[in-house]
Amino acid sequence: MIFREGKSYVAYSPALDLSTSAKTYEKAQSRFAEATHIFFEELAKMGTTEKVLAGLGWQKVKSNWRPPVIVSNYVQPMTFSYA
């Protein structure tokens, strides 16, 4: 998912608990693709791919990993006051 946060765009994947940001939507997409590539490259290098993915709720089916199923992308609007 990509959302605005102030003047920046934040790209975030709950399935990987991974995020990045940029000043443009396109750059956030590009940076997220790069971050994902590096993430999996490092997991493979450290030999922790299975442990990390299982810890994030992924399931291994035969030789393929499947991410947790997204049930909803509901956004709860909130307001609050603080002193």
Legacy VTK file of the C-alpha trace (Angstrom):
# vtk DataFile Version 3.0
C-alpha trace
ASCII
DATASET POLYDATA
POINTS 83 float
0.000 0.000 0.000
1.085 3.552 -0.626
-0.283 6.457 1.389
0.438 10.133 1.929
2.074 11.277 5.128
2.477 15.017 5.053
4.353 15.843 1.850
5.769 12.328 1.460
4.478 9.057 0.068
4.967 5.956 2.198
5.047 2.495 0.648
4.304 -0.235 3.202
3.717 -3.966 3.117
2.123 -5.473 6.228
3.034 -8.946 4.908
6.728 -8.037 5.131
6.513 -5.307 7.790
8.631 -3.288 5.392
8.305 0.352 4.403
10.042 3.203 2.640
9.141 6.753 1.650
9.778 9.359 -1.014
8.574 12.743 -2.217
6.722 11.240 -5.200
4.421 8.254 -5.640
6.608 6.817 -8.391
9.799 7.137 -6.353
8.103 5.456 -3.366
7.172 2.541 -5.660
10.720 2.330 -6.980
12.293 2.498 -3.530
9.914 -0.142 -2.208
10.823 -2.525 -5.042
14.499 -1.970 -4.229
13.937 -2.427 -0.475
12.031 -5.666 -1.103
14.830 -6.982 -3.307
17.443 -6.148 -0.659
15.256 -7.631 2.104
14.994 -11.019 0.384
18.634 -10.923 -0.705
19.731 -10.433 2.918
17.398 -13.140 4.216
18.892 -15.584 1.727
22.439 -14.493 2.578
21.807 -15.010 6.319
19.867 -18.249 5.777
16.861 -16.934 7.711
14.207 -16.733 4.975
11.979 -19.477 6.393
12.275 -18.268 9.992
11.501 -14.638 9.133
8.604 -15.387 6.766
7.045 -17.812 9.268
7.401 -15.150 11.955
5.530 -12.721 9.710
2.637 -15.164 9.313
3.543 -16.573 5.899
2.761 -20.237 5.204
4.811 -22.648 3.165
2.688 -24.702 0.771
4.820 -27.334 -0.952
7.821 -25.266 -2.051
6.023 -21.907 -2.249
5.556 -19.295 0.452
2.175 -17.571 0.718
1.671 -14.288 2.568
-1.077 -13.795 5.140
-4.461 -13.211 3.522
-5.607 -9.596 3.707
-9.167 -9.543 4.987
-9.748 -5.798 4.796
-8.090 -2.500 3.978
-10.583 -0.554 6.050
-9.301 2.800 7.257
-10.758 4.010 10.545
-10.913 7.800 10.601
-9.930 9.212 13.985
-9.669 12.558 15.682
-8.397 13.284 19.151
-7.477 16.188 21.342
-4.416 16.526 23.493
-3.171 19.188 25.822
LINES 1 84
83 0 1 2 3 4 5 6 7 8 9 10 11 12 13 14 15 16 17 18 19 20 21 22 23 24 25 26 27 28 29 30 31 32 33 34 35 36 37 38 39 40 41 42 43 44 45 46 47 48 49 50 51 52 53 54 55 56 57 58 59 60 61 62 63 64 65 66 67 68 69 70 71 72 73 74 75 76 77 78 79 80 81 82
